[in-house]
Amino acid sequence: MAAMEAPGAVILLEARGRRGTEPPAEVLGDARALLEAHGNDWVPGTGGGLSGSLTMRAPADAFAFVHDLRTRLRASGTEARVHLAVGFGIGDELVAARLAGEAFRGLGRKGRFLTRALTPDPDSNVVLGALTRTLDTLLKGWTDAQWEAISHRDRGRTLQQIGSELGIAYQNVSKRLIAARYGLYREVLEAASLVFVRAGTV
């Protein structure tokens, strides 16, 4: 992993199945491919699951990237119920890696929360704590059908297009997104990214 000349983000992540078990390999393929596309910036952990460290040269993309990973893990309608535990850190290489490690360890193993972000600024960390807990609360309530609709919406599909692709009425697509509080989730995701990036440049 090359040293970061400007502040960047480090993401520590681990895919977990129900009750902390290792998810089936067949549900990890798309997410693993997305990570491996980052080349040497992705350092996989040991073992057969999906875990490791990713350096993001553009910290503003970090939260959106993790959302994409989570969608790939859950949108297939799998019964595996895979969750992605994530710790974010920002700063130069050593600081970002240290903060990401602290953030990840702070999640614990019980799965109450899945996302934590730390920056060099304590006040920003308070705000990020509230925002990431809100993100977790929202996404942990999503059904497989909601994840499926969200994955299509993320790709810029209209309600009519999503309905056609899923074989349901577009009104039902809208109901899924409303029930998931998807609009609020996107606003909170954007706010968390903004606070994270600004705190990294203090």
Phi, psi and omega per residue, in radians:
M1 nan 2.051 -3.128
A2 -1.237 2.588 3.138
A3 -1.157 2.517 3.113
M4 -1.501 2.154 3.121
E5 -1.358 -0.581 3.087
A6 -2.005 2.807 3.119
P7 -0.931 2.316 3.103
G8 -2.371 -3.069 -3.131
A9 -2.039 2.563 2.987
V10 -2.085 2.335 3.135
I11 -2.069 2.128 2.975
L12 -1.770 2.292 -3.061
L13 -2.490 2.757 3.096
E14 -2.675 2.207 3.052
A15 -1.446 2.295 -3.095
R16 -2.231 2.437 3.044
G17 -1.553 -2.901 3.137
R18 -1.059 2.397 3.093
R19 0.954 0.607 3.052
G20 1.356 0.161 -3.140
T21 -1.319 2.869 3.108
E22 -1.371 2.254 -3.095
P23 -1.201 2.707 3.064
P24 -1.043 2.456 -3.072
A25 -1.044 -0.549 -3.040
E26 -1.200 -0.320 3.141
V27 -1.639 -0.017 -3.059
L28 -1.750 -0.147 -2.978
G29 -1.007 -0.878 -3.096
D30 -1.124 -0.740 -3.137
A31 -1.158 -0.730 3.127
R32 -1.099 -0.698 3.128
A33 -1.105 -0.686 3.122
L34 -1.110 -0.696 3.119
L35 -1.225 -0.760 -3.107
E36 -1.147 -0.392 3.094
A37 -1.137 -0.266 3.117
H38 -1.486 0.069 3.041
G39 1.064 -2.316 -3.069
N40 -1.220 -0.203 3.100
D41 -1.299 -0.253 3.078
W42 -1.799 2.121 3.114
V43 -2.073 1.774 -3.078
P44 -1.221 2.632 3.052
G45 -1.357 3.060 3.110
T46 -1.433 2.784 3.122
G47 1.752 3.105 -3.028
G48 -1.653 -0.047 -3.114
G49 -1.500 -2.595 3.124
L50 -2.229 1.838 3.107
S51 -2.718 2.803 3.109
G52 2.694 -2.870 -3.073
S53 -2.213 2.322 3.114
L54 -2.157 2.245 3.034
T55 -1.642 2.197 3.117
M56 -1.855 1.979 3.134
R57 -1.216 -0.423 3.091
A58 -1.982 1.609 -3.078
P59 -0.995 -0.478 -3.131
A60 -1.090 -0.330 -3.122
D61 -1.606 -0.104 -2.951
A62 -1.106 -0.848 -3.095
F63 -1.185 -0.715 3.117
A64 -1.120 -0.648 3.134
F65 -1.114 -0.768 3.129
V66 -1.135 -0.670 3.065
H67 -1.023 -0.756 3.124
D68 -1.078 -0.754 3.106
L69 -1.041 -0.803 -3.114
R70 -1.113 -0.680 3.121
T71 -1.123 -0.726 3.123
R72 -1.113 -0.576 -3.137
L73 -1.325 -0.467 -3.009
R74 -1.965 -0.298 -2.971
A75 -1.309 -0.196 -3.073
S76 -1.343 -0.091 -3.106
G77 1.377 0.268 -3.118
T78 -1.112 2.578 3.069
E79 -1.457 0.012 -3.077
A80 -1.220 -0.405 -3.136
R81 0.921 1.042 -3.115
V82 -1.407 2.308 3.062
H83 -2.043 2.606 -3.141
L84 -1.970 1.981 3.066
A85 -1.525 2.275 -2.982
V86 -2.411 2.329 2.977
G87 -2.056 2.223 3.130
F88 -1.860 2.483 2.980
G89 -2.418 2.646 -3.114
I90 -2.404 2.567 -3.133
G91 2.505 -2.781 3.019
D92 -1.265 3.109 -2.961
E93 -0.950 -0.866 -3.071
L94 -1.219 -0.746 -3.132
V95 -1.133 -0.818 -3.120
A96 -1.068 -0.733 3.133
A97 -1.152 -0.721 3.125
R98 -1.121 -0.808 -3.126
L99 -1.148 -0.679 3.098
A100 -1.089 -0.711 3.101
G101 -1.096 -0.769 3.111
E102 -1.105 -0.746 3.141
A103 -1.086 -0.782 -3.106
F104 -1.153 -0.789 3.138
R105 -1.114 -0.535 3.129
G106 -1.184 -0.269 3.119
L107 -1.280 -0.492 -3.056
G108 1.264 -3.015 -3.083
R109 -1.912 -0.065 -3.021
K110 -1.450 -0.204 3.042
G111 1.408 0.244 3.120
R112 -1.096 -0.762 3.037
F113 -2.199 2.642 -3.042
L114 -2.052 -0.193 -3.017
T115 -2.344 2.301 3.052
R116 -2.580 2.421 -3.135
A117 -2.292 2.368 3.107
L118 -2.222 2.507 3.121
T119 -2.265 3.035 3.075
P120 -1.242 -0.129 -3.064
D121 -1.830 1.960 -3.090
P122 -1.042 -0.679 -3.134
D123 -1.120 -0.720 3.102
S124 -1.116 -0.574 -3.139
N125 -1.157 -0.571 3.080
V126 -1.124 -0.802 3.134
V127 -1.119 -0.785 3.139
L128 -1.090 -0.616 3.096
G129 -1.053 -0.769 3.124
A130 -1.162 -0.714 -3.114
L131 -1.196 -0.754 -3.120
T132 -1.211 -0.602 3.072
R133 -1.158 -0.614 3.074
T134 -1.143 -0.782 3.084
L135 -0.986 -0.821 -3.122
D136 -1.086 -0.752 -3.134
T137 -1.061 -0.720 3.131
L138 -1.181 -0.940 -3.003
L139 -1.231 -0.487 3.134
K140 -1.230 -0.278 3.089
G141 -1.582 -0.075 -3.081
W142 -1.286 2.372 3.039
T143 -1.432 2.953 3.086
D144 -1.045 -0.695 -3.142
A145 -1.107 -0.663 3.108
Q146 -1.200 -0.745 3.063
W147 -0.996 -0.732 -3.118
E148 -1.087 -0.809 3.122
A149 -1.127 -0.696 -3.140
I150 -1.124 -0.695 -3.140
S151 -1.082 -0.641 3.096
H152 -1.270 -0.714 -3.136
R153 -1.112 -0.655 3.111
D154 -1.047 -0.494 -3.127
R155 -1.538 0.198 3.048
G156 1.466 0.238 3.135
R157 -1.270 2.546 3.019
T158 -1.360 2.908 3.104
L159 -1.053 -0.686 3.133
Q160 -1.136 -0.747 3.123
Q161 -1.111 -0.746 3.137
I162 -1.112 -0.769 3.120
G163 -1.018 -0.743 3.123
S164 -1.118 -0.753 -3.116
E165 -1.186 -0.575 -3.114
L166 -1.639 -0.165 3.141
G167 1.302 0.562 3.113
I168 -2.303 2.886 3.102
A169 -1.185 2.532 -3.106
Y170 -1.105 -0.473 3.093
Q171 -1.093 -0.595 3.113
N172 -1.262 -0.530 3.028
V173 -1.100 -0.812 3.125
S174 -1.026 -0.735 3.141
K175 -1.088 -0.693 3.114
R176 -1.094 -0.781 -3.102
L177 -1.193 -0.680 3.117
I178 -1.156 -0.763 3.138
A179 -1.093 -0.584 3.123
A180 -1.371 -0.150 -3.055
R181 0.958 0.794 -3.042
Y182 -1.104 -0.678 3.124
G183 -1.073 -0.774 3.099
L184 -1.115 -0.741 3.130
Y185 -1.000 -0.801 -3.135
R186 -1.108 -0.648 3.114
E187 -1.140 -0.754 3.139
V188 -1.177 -0.678 3.105
L189 -1.055 -0.776 3.126
E190 -1.149 -0.703 3.125
A191 -1.128 -0.736 3.118
A192 -1.083 -0.738 3.114
S193 -1.080 -0.744 -3.118
L194 -1.113 -0.815 3.132
V195 -1.110 -0.753 -3.128
F196 -1.027 -0.852 -3.087
V197 -1.190 -0.759 -3.116
R198 -1.142 -0.648 3.127
A199 -1.186 -0.472 3.130
G200 -1.291 -0.247 -3.121
T201 -1.833 0.069 -3.131
V202 -1.225 nan nan
